[in-house]
Amino acid sequence: MVAACAVGRLGGDGPWVGFAPTLDDAYALVVGGPDGRSRSAPAEADDMLALAIAYFQDDLAEPPEELAATHGDIGALVRHLAELERDPTRRRLLAEAVDAVDDGLAADVVVGRLGRCLGGDEDSVARLTRRSTELLAG
């Protein structure tokens, strides 16, 4: 796994949450715990979307500066999702989200496009909190 990119912290002093490309052309969800160690698990598409949404909404506390994800990192993440998506409707929606990220559209526009791709009833922060708790407990 390549070095992780942190999107933000769950609470002011809480664990950071982010992602990292893996050697098998996928992504891992990565959580940095309070003990200084990170834990990871294969990321689901909705995990990656939740991270991208949280990045543009500024929903999370600032990540560790040395690990902070960039706009380019998020663009690559969303582009990866679009390339792998098999459902034609969701693929089109992801392509629109990629365009919004790449074109530097306003954050609310990007979030709107990403949000149309997110499945389930959980908002991005709730999903990231749940997944992080699962990783840290395991």
N, C-alpha and C positions, 0 to 999 in steps of 0.2 A: 504494500500500500504506500502511496506517495504521501507527502506531508499533508496534514489536514488544514482546511480553511474553516475558521470559526465565523459563524454568522452573528452570534450574540450569546449573552448569558441569560439563564433563566433566573431572574432576580438579580439584585445588585451584586451579591457575593456567591451566587449559585453556580452550578456547573455551566460550562460553555457547551454549545451545540453547533455542529457543523458537518462537513462532509469531506471525503477524500476519494480521489479516483483509485480504483484497484487495478491490479495487474491483469485482470480478466475483462477489461473494457467495461467495467461497471462502476458503481459508486457505493461507498459505505457511509452510513450515518455514524458520526463520531461524536462522543460526549467526553468532555474533560471533567473529571470528578474533582471534588475538593481535596483529594489526596494527591493531586498532581498527575495522576495517571489517566490515560484516555482509554476508552472502551469503544468498540465499533461492532457493527452488524451490517449485513447487506441492507442497502437502502431500498425501500419500496418507492415506486414512482410518486406516491402522495407524500412521502417523507421529503423528497427532493423539492416538490412543489411547495410544501410547507416552509422549507428553508428559504426558497426564493421569495415567497410572499413576506415572510418575516423580515428578510433583508430590506425589501422595498418599503415596508410599512414602519420600519424602525420600532417594531413591537418588543424587542428584546433589549436588555442592557448591553452596553458596549462589550465586544469580545476582547480577548487579550490582543493587544496591538500587533504583536509579532505573528499572530495567526489570522488576523482579520481578512475575511474574504473581500475580493474586489468586484467591481462591476463586471469585469471580464471573466472572473471565476463563475459568477452567477450565470452569465451569458452562456458559457460552455456547459454548465449543468443543465440549463433549460434546452439548449440545442441537442444535447445528448438524449434527453427525454423524447424530444420530437423525432429524432432519427430512429429510435427504437419502437415507437408507438405503432401498434398494428391496427387499431381501430381508426378508420378513415376520418370520422368526425373529430375525435379527440386529437388526432394528428394535425388536422387543419387548425384546431384551436391552439395547439402548442406552437405551430408555425407562426400564428399571429402573435403569440406571446414572445417568441424569439425575435420577431420583427420589432416589437415594442421595446424589448431590452436593447437590441442592437442599435435602434434609432434614437435611443436615449429619451423616449417619451416620458411624460410626467409619471411620477411614482403611482398615482392613483389609477392611471390608465394601465400601467403594467400590472398592478395588483388585480385590477378587474379582469384582465385577460388571463392571468395565471389562475385566478379564483374560479373561472369557468371550467378549468381543467381538473380542479381538485375534486376528488370523489368523497362521498360520505358526508356526515353532518358535523364533523369536528372542525373547528377553526384551526388555523395553522399553529398558534401557540399552544393550544390544548393538545394537539397531536404531538408536537415536539416535546412538550412536558411529559406526556404519557410515555412516549418512546424512550426518552432520556431516563425516566424513572425505571423502566424495564431494564435498560442496559446497565445502569448503575447497581441495580439489585442483583443482576445475574452474574 
